[in-house]
Amino acid sequence: MKKFFLIWVLAPLATQAQEQWSLVKCIRQAQQENLTLQSGRVNVLSEEINLKENRYKRLPDLNGNINMGWSIGRNIDPTSNDFITQDILNGNYGLSSSVILFQAGLVNKSINQSKINLSASKEEYQQTSNDIALQVASQYLNVLLADERLEIAGKNLEAIRQQMEQIQKMISAGGRPEADLYEIKSQVARSEQGVVSAENALDLAWLSLKQSLRLRSDLEMSLEPLSEEQLRNLESESYTYENLYEYSSVNQPGMKAAKLRLEAAKLGEGMARAAFYPSLFGNISAGSRYSNVKLPSSYNIIGSRAIPGIRIDGKDVVFEEPLVIGTNEKAIPFKDQFDQYLGYSFSISMNIPIANNYRNRANVKRAKLASERSRINFETQGLNLSQNISQAIANVKAAIKEYDAANSAYEAARSSQNFTQKRFEIGATNLFELNQSQNNLQTAELSLLISKYDLIFKQKVLDFYAGKEIKL
């Protein structure tokens, strides 16, 4: 325990060399490292992608197609439709595009819904960020509270040890009975136990804070303490329910997100109804084809042959046709075929829904249910907000009374302990009464400390609903 006291005395000197973490810095660290908040950032990015995708639906699409094949044996030349006995490499290629001309406003509704969903995701992200700030503020104050409790326990232990030394001298001089020595040793043991409990509470408070900041549990760090001005102005901020609710119901990110989700759900109903209307599309395509069929580039006449069965004016007539053979066969170049067979097409198509196996009606009903869920969630958010603000105001009022009462109790206990100490020194009271007054003083001091930090945190909750930055 002497080792602990040495550490306790030297701790302020050691912490001066450490970097002090303010509440704002702790909050920024937690917001940067929190996994829930990182997931919220991903949701925002996802909604941005959805918005961009829906905006591009206004533009025509463009697709290319290539079809190549190899035919062996007797085939039809795809460029001339003639039967030939030749292995053929052939292909078709082209571009096609379509654009939505009418879809009952589905594209515009999709864009508006994506905008609203993006805004809602941003508000939900901000609400999560604010919640983290309030959580870290609570953990930050818990560390300061635990640190001060350890300091009080250490001072109390040192005071009792000094009393033990004084009593030992008085016993040696015959001024006190030896039984007082055993009583004071028992008191020292209880105070040492209190110090150990305070150390454990401080370790746990540090662990909770470091886990929220995602820092190593063995990282050495110190926190920026509360200033005397902050302690003197504990009750400087006052709010009314009407002002807080009027502001929060409009500006709290959670409320704004719930309202936006309701608006998006209402648009979803219109999008579901659009499926009952015809859809009109404009289409355009261009393409050509290719074949490696070899065709003659020149011809030779090798003779002629008679064509039988021709009569003119009832008389048989002999006609002859030349026998022509192609020579210098070669495939037409790709560029020439591209120009020869290039073609275009334009069309307008309409899709008219007639029967869809109840799918469209089911989608409309589901969209209405989604709107109803969003409405209930919005009203629930408002109800919770109203109750939380009322509770927060009541908590602050109660905390102020608790702090005033604890302060009065502390002043009374300190006066009583000083008086008992003086009576003990002149032998007018016994050690039991002295220890009792000492315990009462420590209890009153701890109660004052707890009520002080409790009031500070509860006032920060009101600042939270007032939209102020959480800081000390």
Secondary structure by P-SEA (a helix, b strand, c coil): caaaaaaaaaccccccccccccaaaaaaaaaaccaaaaaaaaaaaaaaaaaaaaaaccbbbbbbbbbbbccccccccccccccccccccccccbbbbbbbccccaaaaaaaaaaaaaaaaaaaaaaaaaaaaaaaaaaaaaaaaaaaaaaaaaaaaaaaaaaaaaaaaaaaaaccccaaaaaaaaaaaaaaaaaaaaaaaaaaaaaaaaaaaaccccccccccccccaaaaaacccccccaaaaaaaaacccaaaaaaaaaaaaaaaaaaaaacccbbbbbbbbbcccccccbbbbcbbbbcccccccccccccbbbbbbbbbbbbcccccccaaaaaaaccccccbbbbbbbccccaaaaaaaaaaaaaaaaaaaaaaaaaaaaaaaaaaaaaaaaaaaaaaaaaaaaaaaaaaaaaaaaaaaaaccccaaaaaaaaaaaaaaaaaaaaaaaaaaaaaaaaaaaacccccc
